Amino acid sequence: MRPLSVCLLGGAVAVVLASSAEHASANGPEDVRSVFFVSKSENKNQVHYGVHLDERCAPAGDTPVFAYWRMFERGAHAVEALLDRELAAYGLLEQHVLSRGERGGVVRVVLRALPSRPVLVTTFVRSDTCAATASLVIDGTPATLASIHAKLRWPFGVDHLLLSGRALSDGRAVTEKISP
């Protein structure tokens, strides 16, 4: 059982426009199952964000970005859908497909926990397989997003979020601490 404090993240990240259980379980052969993730100080479990893709590696459907739990506390391959009560903490406020092409596309997503920081999920072909990256501004620098870590406050709430990624310009590590 996941503790209630996870839900107090302030709206971190999951799909609101479709049932998370249905959307996350529909795993197509071209899908990228993990583009970035949210971890928390409470345990090893993580919420991963993936993207459904078509045979051209372009975003599939109107709401291609999805979220699900990687339950590392239960084993390396354990996964679960987000619960309805977790959507407020890990949900997407919105997502829009900006482009679809012959070899990929772009989806703009807004995370509930970071409504002022849109994330661009860019999909593409790499070595005859589909791939994806997420990007946003971290500490004033355009960067790829690797992860968001939530440092939880006892007994409830969030002390801060730590964004981590790599600068698009030169690949150096960038981080930013955001307090609620």
C-alpha positions, 0 to 999 in steps of 0.5 A, a space after each residue: 500500500 502506498 502512503 497518502 503522502 505521495 498524493 500530497 506532491 502537489 500534482 506531480 505527474 500522470 495522465 488525466 485524459 484517459 484511464 491510467 490503468 487502460 492507457 499504461 497497459 496498452 503497450 505497442 511494439 514501438 512505445 517508449 516505456 520510460 522517457 523520464 521518471 519521478 522518484 521520492 525520498 520515501 522508498 525506491 518506487 518511481 512513477 515513469 512516463 512513457 509515450 505511445 508511438 505508431 510505426 513511424 515513431 510518431 506520437 499515437 493518438 491524442 493523448 500518447 503520454 502515459 504514467 505508471 508505477 515501477 514498484 522497485 520495492 517488490 522487484 525489478 519488473 513489478 509495475 502497477 497503474 496509478 490509482 485514481 487518488 494518485 492522479 492529483 499528485 502524478 497527473 498531467 494537467 494537459 498534453 497536446 501533440 504539436 507535430 507528427 512526421 515520417 520519423 517522429 514527433 513532439 508532444 507538449 505536456 504540462 505536469 500538475 506539479 510544475 504547471 509553469 514548466 512545460 515538458 516537450 517529449 520528442 520522439 524519433 528514430 534511432 538505429 531502426 528503433 523508436 526513441 524519445 527524450 523529454 526537455 524543459 528549462 532547468 535552472 535557466 538552461 534548456 535541458 533534457 529531463 532525466 528525473 524529478 526527485 521529491 523530497 518528502 516532509 514528515 509527516 506529510 507534504 513535500 519539502 522540495 523537488 529536484 529536477 535533474 538533466 543535461 544541458 542541450 548545449 553541451 551535455 553538462 549535468 544541470 539540477 534545480 531545487 524547487 520549493 513549494 
